[in-house]
């Protein structure tokens, strides 16, 4: 693994984790619910560390590792999103959350499509005949 590949993996997985879990942390902070602050941060760190570790051990399985990271983050968003959606306020500090125009069904369908992408990325390595994890 080259240095630029490792930097790309680290920055990419950190960006994906922060981008996909930050809305849960912000919503949890606005509601004062510490589990919605601490647990997504903890699971995001687990995603980053495990993705980097897997990529170091199996650099030939890039698509599988990326697909597994997407599936992990999608599952976290489905779980926390369904738990937090009903408690989510309409506005946080006078900024609309978009809850009135984005139903729970739309949220679940959107995250479901993203998880389908992760599953397809895992299948890419399977059909290419690469040695998988």
C-alpha positions in Angstrom: 0.0 0.0 0.0 1.4 3.4 -1.0 1.4 6.4 1.3 -1.1 8.2 -0.9 -3.5 5.2 -0.9 -3.3 5.0 2.9 -4.0 8.8 3.2 -6.9 8.4 0.8 -8.4 5.6 2.8 -8.0 7.4 6.1 -9.4 10.7 4.9 -12.2 9.0 3.0 -13.4 6.8 5.8 -13.2 9.7 8.3 -15.2 11.9 6.0 -17.8 9.2 5.4 -18.2 8.6 9.2 -18.4 12.3 10.1 -20.7 13.0 7.2 -23.1 10.2 7.9 -23.2 10.4 11.7 -22.9 14.1 12.4 -26.7 14.7 12.0 -27.4 12.2 14.8 -24.8 13.8 17.1 -26.2 17.3 16.4 -29.8 16.1 17.0 -28.8 14.3 20.2 -27.0 17.4 21.5 -30.1 19.6 20.7 -32.3 17.2 22.6 -29.8 16.7 25.5 -29.8 12.9 24.9 -26.2 11.8 25.6 -26.6 8.3 24.1 -27.2 9.9 20.7 -24.0 11.9 21.2 -21.7 9.3 22.6 -22.8 6.1 20.7 -22.5 7.5 17.2 -19.1 8.9 17.9 -18.0 5.5 19.3 -19.4 3.6 16.4 -17.8 6.1 13.9 -14.4 5.5 15.5 -15.0 1.7 15.3 -15.8 2.1 11.6 -12.6 4.2 10.9 -10.3 1.9 12.9 -11.7 -1.3 11.4 -11.7 0.0 7.9 -8.1 1.1 8.1 -7.1 -2.2 9.7 -8.9 -4.3 7.1 -7.4 -2.2 4.3 -3.9 -2.8 5.8 -4.5 -6.5 6.0 -6.4 -7.0 2.7 -5.4 -4.2 0.2 -6.7 -6.4 -2.7 -10.3 -6.2 -1.4 -10.9 -2.5 -1.8 -14.4 -2.8 -2.9 -15.4 -5.3 -0.2 -13.9 -3.1 2.5 -15.6 0.0 1.1 -18.9 -1.8 0.8 -18.7 -3.1 4.4 -18.0 0.4 5.7 -21.0 1.7 3.8 -23.2 -1.1 5.2 -22.0 -0.4 8.7 -22.7 3.3 8.5 -26.1 2.6 6.8 -27.1 0.2 9.5 -26.1 2.8 12.2 -28.1 5.5 10.4 -31.2 3.2 10.1 -31.1 2.3 13.8 -30.4 5.8 15.2 -32.5 7.5 12.6 -35.6 5.5 13.5 -34.9 6.0 17.2 -34.4 9.7 17.0 -36.9 10.7 14.2 -40.0 11.1 16.4 -38.1 13.1 19.0 -36.4 15.4 16.4 -37.6 19.0 16.8 -38.9 21.0 13.8 -36.2 23.6 14.4 -32.8 23.6 16.0 -31.6 27.1 17.0 -34.1 28.6 14.5 -32.7 26.4 11.7 -35.3 24.0 10.2 -34.4 20.4 10.4 -36.5 19.5 7.3 -38.6 17.0 9.2 -41.8 18.4 7.9 -40.9 17.7 4.3 -38.8 14.5 4.8 -40.8 11.6 6.3 -39.4 8.6 8.1 -40.3 6.4 5.1 -38.2 8.6 2.8 -35.4 8.5 5.3 -35.5 4.7 5.4 -35.8 4.3 1.6 -32.8 6.7 1.1 -30.6 4.8 3.6 -31.8 1.5 2.2 -30.7 2.5 -1.3 -27.3 3.5 0.1 -26.9 0.1 1.8 -27.8 -1.5 -1.5 -24.8 0.3 -3.0 -22.6 -1.1 -0.2 -23.9 -4.6 -0.9 -23.2 -4.2 -4.6 -19.6 -3.1 -3.9 -19.1 -6.3 -1.9 -20.5 -8.3 -4.9 -18.0 -6.6 -7.2 -15.0 -8.3 -5.5 -16.9 -11.6 -5.4 -17.7 -11.6 -9.1 -14.2 -10.4 -10.0 -12.9 -13.5 -8.3 -10.7 -11.6 -5.9 -9.7 -13.2 -2.7 -12.1 -11.7 -0.2 -11.9 -11.0 3.5 
